[in-house]
Amino acid sequence: MLIKSLKFFVVFIIQFVAITSLIAQTDSISSKKINIEYTNKGFQFSTPDKNFALHIESRFQFRFSTPYDQNPVIFDDFNTERSTGFNINRARLKIGGNAYKPWLKYYMQYDLANNRLLDLRVMIERWQFFNVQIGQFKTHFGRERYISSGKQQMMDRSIINRPFTIDMQQGVEFYGRVFPKTLADFTYHISVLTGTGRGAKANDDNHLMYIGRLQWNMFGRELKMSGSDVSFHEKPTGLLAFAASTNRGSFTRFSSSGGGQLEGFVNTESGQFHTNQALLETAFKYRGFSWQHESHIKEINDYVTHSSQTLTGFYVQAGYFLSNIIDFVPENLEMAGVFANYNPDVDIKNNLQKEYGLAFNYFFQEHRNKLSMEVTHFSYDYPESFNQNEWRFRLQWDISF
């Protein structure tokens, strides 16, 4: 699979060089040179007028974990055989840029490790107040999921990501920022999607997924979707956001693998589940301190069993560069922590899952080259009145080039 992906990459580069060479020779471009430079998005090739550009970036995560890597989901996960070891957790190829005009952009992300296409979209970003993207992309719903795995503060997303993320979908999204740099500074996203997840070829019924997100940039400054205050914000920058989604289909959860089912749900026909969910989100960065939080609620109605189930969850996460207050601490070292709480069914007592995490990040080159160490404790309560607890240790090197 890796060889197949690399062949695709080589063919794509050859095609790009050939096409841009031809473009450079046309009468509309005075110079025949292709500009090549290294940026924070990897290597970039562009024409002198900047109407055509392409950047190429690779990212890898090398990880050691014990006694396991993935977050436990059900009771049996605590009793599975331990598998301490090293692995290539992620291997990604990112290709993006613009064509014909600087505001007509495109982006593709390919998962080399699992041989699958994650992102493929075209964006029209001519105006700040109104933009459009179409294709397959990560939806703007919650901050934790939208932040790239290469720009996270913790090594992975919290336990509430699995039940509440809407993840990657296919469709169209309208977004923009209005009244910038004022007290009424807002960013909005409105999405109309097929609602069947990444890689789906068709809809399972005639219903579409709808998502809306409204974000108040409370200080008149928009906060970028990344973890940790590596840029050391000299001015306080924060947000308060609300988002909601509705969908009827065959799935109760989504991931980068596509549509799937939460525990206790079995799909037997198209359009079986009607899912409504909402979140409240906050985030803040200032002089090395960072904060982010989400509170979720999700209701799933099953039209086959004529039942409904409500799920709730939240997480709080914060980090700080200790060199601000302790002189001997390296200035590139950050300490961060997370607490997450998940209730799979609010009608069942003693049914809580909790996560406590502590991480240290050392940034060699911000998020493009960093070393992370993390210790996590899981505490799961079950309706049968018993409890499971477990510790996990992980070490990771994340590098982009």
URJOBEL-V268247 format. One record per helix or strand of 2 or more residues. SS is the DSSP state (a for helix, b for strand). FROM is the first residue (numbers start at 1). TO is the last residue. If there is no record, write none. Layout:
ss=[SS/SS]
from=[FROM/FROM]
to=[TO/TO]
This chain:
ss=[a/b/b/b/a/b/b/b/b/a/a/b/b/b/b/b/b/b/b/b/a/b/b/a/b/b]
from=[2/34/42/53/75/85/104/116/131/143/160/168/186/209/237/253/258/273/289/307/322/333/352/366/369/387]
to=[24/39/47/66/79/98/111/124/138/146/164/178/193/216/249/255/260/286/302/321/324/343/363/368/381/400]
